[in-house]
Amino acid sequence: MAEAIETTDPCEPSHNQVSLHDWSLNLSQHFHNDKCQNVNVEKEFIGEYTIDNIPCEYCDELINFDDWERHSRQCAETDKQRIEDITNHGSNNLIPCEFCSLPVSIHDLMAHTNKCAEVERQRIQNLTKHAGNNLIPCEYCSIPIDIDEWNLHTNQCAEFERQRIQNLTKHADSDLIPCEYCNKSFTLQYIENHQTECRQQLATVSDGFNAHAFNRDLTFPETWNHSSLYNLSRYILEPTSEEYKFVANNFHRTLPSNEIVQIERIQNRRWYRQYDAHRDDFIERYGKSTEQWLFHGCKSQSIDAIINDCFNRSHAVRYAVGQGIYFATDASISLNYTQPSHNNTRHMFMARVLVGRTTKGDQTTRVCPRGYDTTGGGTVFVTYHDAQAYGEYLIEFT
């Protein structure tokens, strides 16, 4: 009986002949080594190791001496699982790139990862140019960070970015996805490249990165917590704060007997930037601000969808004066649109709304009549653009 001949294939990084059974594992190890090399260069820039900070042999994180052994065991198990996961992929399956986390075919993984590795090396090279500065821009959010805090901050931002990409890949190829910066919609194939270009354009200012990062923060309300690392953050207000009293007084003006459980401030930077751009346009057209604080009642099940993706007209169910999003000057009116949750509490947004010019509408009004911005008037206003309002506060009450 003839012996079976084991098929081999050249490994691109080393050019050695490797059996097909071990090919994925060998390729993965080269990627891992390349990534670690970049991490080591970055560590040398950030600072020398000390007796209290020993590098983990797997992830190169600086670990306190007392925690090093436990941390290394955990990393060893994680690395072992990572290699097993890659070797279990079939030749036609997608494998996440270790640099950008995007899923890539195993046949394209080498070229894709080499490109990502080169981008990473260039990033580190650019980072060293700021060695004389105390502040370095985060590569993800562009906020200037003190050099001593930079590594921790960017790791947290990187984790958020990986989660964002993971959510992005859940879309179908034909879905239109809005850009986080300009709100134009693209398919999954083009959205990431477009957003990268948008981010780079926003970061390009004549005065350098510090000017851009600080000027960008100035567009957000003064009451916001600007230290947040994420696009979306939610903060429960202290009942003794002036901010809480402002919202509560507006709510209790027409619902004095309803008890407020809590008030949350919603900080969605992407949504607010879109709203802020619309507000500038309204001021340019009318020569003054037409912003009003109005209420929007909703089902408790709709809260997260609104907070993540703004007020969406496709969710509208009542069309008395137009097929848009309804806002009211009085909380007592918006109460009719709420429904109790499982714990018998209700929810209502207090939102910034660009009212502009208002005209009458009816059940057949799908778009705002030309020359106007809202329909309704008096105590109820209907908007027809999803970024025409920003739900800044969420009131939970009984």
Secondary structure, DSSP 8 states (H G I E B T S, - for coil): -------EEE-TTT--EEEHHHHHHHHHHHHHHHHHHHHHHHHHHH---BTTBEE-TTT--EE-HHHHHHHHHHHHHHHHHHHHHHHTS-TTSEEE-TTT--EEETTTHHHHHHHHHHHHHHHHHHHHTTTT-SEEE-TTT--EEEHHHHHHHHHHHHHHHHHHHHHHTTS-TT--EE-TTT--EE-HHHHHHHHHHHHHHHH--TT-HHHHHHHHHHTS-TTS-TT--SSEEEEE--TTSHHHHHHHHHHHTT-TTS-EEEEEEEEEHHHHHHHHHHHHHHHHHHSS--EEEEEEEE-GGGHHHHHHH---GGG----TT-SSEEEESSHHHHGGG----TTS-EEEEEEEEE--SEE---TT--S--TT-SEEEETTEEEE-STTSEEEEEEEEE-
